[in-house]
Amino acid sequence: MQTRTKTGHIKPFGLRMPDDLKKWAMEQAERDRSSLNAWLLRLLDEKREGRSAQTA
């Protein structure tokens, strides 16, 4: 996985998701001691690189 750089220059991206999916994702991020944003980015990076997400 690539090392992330500072994200201050990246424009926010609004993502709408059902409440139950957001709750689950937030629980997964908390379990991994990560922010929801960082957890989602890691999940997407793993999918892009063809690896299975470890917290699915």
C-alpha positions as CSV (number, residue, x, y, z in Angstrom):
1,M,0.0,0.0,0.0
2,Q,1.2,3.5,-0.8
3,T,2.2,5.8,1.9
4,R,-0.3,8.7,2.2
5,T,0.8,12.3,2.1
6,K,-0.9,15.2,3.9
7,T,-4.4,15.6,2.7
8,G,-4.9,19.3,3.3
9,H,-4.8,20.0,-0.5
10,I,-7.5,17.4,-1.3
11,K,-11.0,18.8,-1.7
12,P,-13.7,17.1,0.5
13,F,-15.8,14.5,-1.1
14,G,-19.3,14.0,0.3
15,L,-20.5,10.4,0.4
16,R,-24.1,9.5,1.3
17,M,-24.7,6.1,2.8
18,P,-27.5,4.4,4.7
19,D,-27.3,5.0,8.5
20,D,-26.8,1.3,9.2
21,L,-23.8,1.0,6.8
22,K,-22.3,4.2,8.2
23,K,-22.7,2.8,11.8
24,W,-21.0,-0.4,10.8
25,A,-18.2,1.4,9.0
26,M,-17.6,3.6,12.0
27,E,-17.5,0.6,14.3
28,Q,-14.9,-1.0,12.1
29,A,-12.8,2.1,12.0
30,E,-13.0,2.5,15.8
31,R,-12.0,-1.2,16.2
32,D,-9.0,-0.5,14.0
33,R,-8.3,2.7,16.0
34,S,-8.6,4.7,12.8
35,S,-10.8,7.6,11.6
36,L,-13.7,6.7,9.3
37,N,-12.0,8.5,6.4
38,A,-8.7,6.7,6.9
39,W,-10.4,3.4,7.2
40,L,-12.4,3.9,4.0
41,L,-9.3,5.0,2.1
42,R,-7.4,1.9,3.3
43,L,-10.3,-0.3,2.2
44,L,-10.4,1.3,-1.2
45,D,-6.7,1.1,-1.6
46,E,-6.7,-2.6,-0.8
47,K,-9.6,-3.2,-3.2
48,R,-7.7,-1.3,-6.0
49,E,-4.6,-3.3,-5.4
50,G,-6.5,-6.6,-5.5
51,R,-6.2,-7.5,-1.9
52,S,-9.0,-8.5,0.4
53,A,-9.9,-6.0,3.1
54,Q,-8.8,-7.3,6.5
55,T,-11.8,-5.9,8.3
56,A,-14.7,-6.8,6.1
